[in-house]
Amino acid sequence: MKKLSLFVFVVMFANMVLAQKIVPAIFVVDGMLPESIGFTCVTSSGDTLSFSYFRSHFQIESLTYQKLRNLPDTAAINITMIYTEWYEGPPHKKTYEFKCDMWKEVLLSGNVLISVTTFDSEKTIYYVDYSGGLWVKKYEYDKRFGNRKKAFQRVHAIYPKRYTSKKNVIIYSR
């Protein structure tokens, strides 16, 4: 009887583990690695798909992963990221929402880097930068970010710096 119950437990546990896909990813908010983030994707057809990010990977249920894979290659996905920041002292938290559009191939490429840079204390003015696979998002400046050069340096601060011989200009590489 013990062997049978142990076997059933192992089979059920294997089913739970195998029912989820792991997609490697790195998510950075203001230069810090958060523990977990909730993702909600709205596709162009109106489907809402949810999954989670845990440190170093997306954890996507098999059915959700299959729906994402079946989208057309040119499908743009509207992503909402729910980020919860915990504060020391008496336990309290603040929750922030970051939104962006992303291509399906970037999200499922297997080596995604998503960086969120906030420009105010309430985190309502932010820039989402991402790269994955062969895709890199083009930097888009907005006047709300303040000084153009300082905003560019803050957004690209997580990338290693390379120097060129031309007037010692700093170039950020990916």
N, C-alpha and C positions, 0 to 999 in steps of 0.2 A: 504494500500500500504506500509506503514512504517513497519507494522508487517511482511509482506511478505519479504521485503528486509532485515529486521533484521534476520528473520529465515534463509534466504539463506546465509547471512553472517556467522551466527553461524554454519551452516552445512558445509560450505566451510572451515572455520577455524578448525572445529573438524576433517575434513578429512586430513588437512595438519598436524595437531598434531598427529593423529593416524597413519599416513603414515610413521612415523619414530619410530625406536626402540631406547630406551635409555639403555645403558649398563654401569653400574657403574664402574668407573676406576679412578686411581690416576696416574698422570704423573709428574715426577720430573726431572728437568734439573739442575744439579749442586746444589742440595739442595733447589731449588726454584720451586714454582708452577707456570707454565705459564698459561696465559689466554686461549689460544687456539693453537691447533696444527693440521695440515693437515696430514692425513694418506692415503697412497696409498698401497694397497696389490696386489701382483702379485701371483696368485696361480700356482700350478705345471702344470695345463692345459693351462696356458698362459692368463687367464682372469685378467683384471685389475679392481680392485674395490676400490673406494675412499669413505672416510667418514671423519668426523671431530671429534676432541676432544675439548670439552669445559670444564672448570674447574669442575672436579668431574665426568664426564661421556663422553662416546662415543655417538655420535648422528648418527645413521646409518639408511639410508632409508630402507623401508621394503623389496624392491626388492633386494638390496645389502645384507641385513641381511639374506634373504632366500637363496641367492647364497652361502653365507658363511656357513650356516647351512647344506646345501646339499653336501658340500665337504666331502670326506671320513674322518673318525676319525683320520687317520694317516697322514693327509695332512699337510705339512709344508708350511707356507706362508712367502714369502719374503716381509718385510714391509719397506717402506720408510717413515720417519717422517720428515716433513718440519716444522722447528722451526724458528720463527721470533722474534728477540730480538730488542726491542725499546730502544733508548737512550734518555736521558734528554737533555735539551738545545734546539737547533733547532731540530725539529722532524726529525730523521733519523733512519733507521733500517738496520739490517743485517739478512740475512736468512741463516740458516744452514740445512744440510741434515744429518740425522742419519739413518743407515740401519741395519737391523738384520733379522734373521729367527726366526719364532715363530710358535708354534703349534696352530691349530684352537681352541682347547679346552681352551687354556690359554686366547686367545683373547675374546672368548664368555662366559667365566666362570662367569662373573658378579661381580667379585671382583679382578680386575687386578691392579697390581702395576708395573709400568714401570719406571725405574730410569736410566737416562743417566748421566754418569760421564765423563767429558772431561779432557784431560791431557795436552792440549796446548791452547794458547790464540785464535788460529784460529779455534778451535773445529774440527780439522781433525783427531785427535787421541782421540778416545772415547771408552767407554765400555757401552753396553746396558745390564742392568740387569732387569729381570722381574720375577714375580710370579703371579699365579692366579689359583684359585680353589685348586687342589691338586698338581699343577705343580710348580716347582721351577727350575730356570736355574742354572746349575752348573757353578761355577766361573772358567773362563779360563784366565790364566795369559798370557800376551804377553810382550816381552822385550821392546816394545815401551812405556809401561806404567812407566818404571823406576824401582825404588826399589820395590821388590815384596811385602814386608810387608806394606809399605806406600800406595801402589796401592790398596791392599786389604782393608785397613782401609778407604780409600777415597770412594771406591765403596760401602762399607757396612756402611757408616757413617749415613745413614738415618734410619737404623734399631736400635732398642733399644739394649743396651749392657747388657750382663749378665756376672757375674764373676764366675769362678770356683775356687775351693779350691786348685787346682793343680797349684802351682807357680803363682797364681793370673793372669792367662791367660784370656784375654778378648775374649769372644765368642759372635758373633753377632747372634741374633735370628731372625727368620722370623715368 
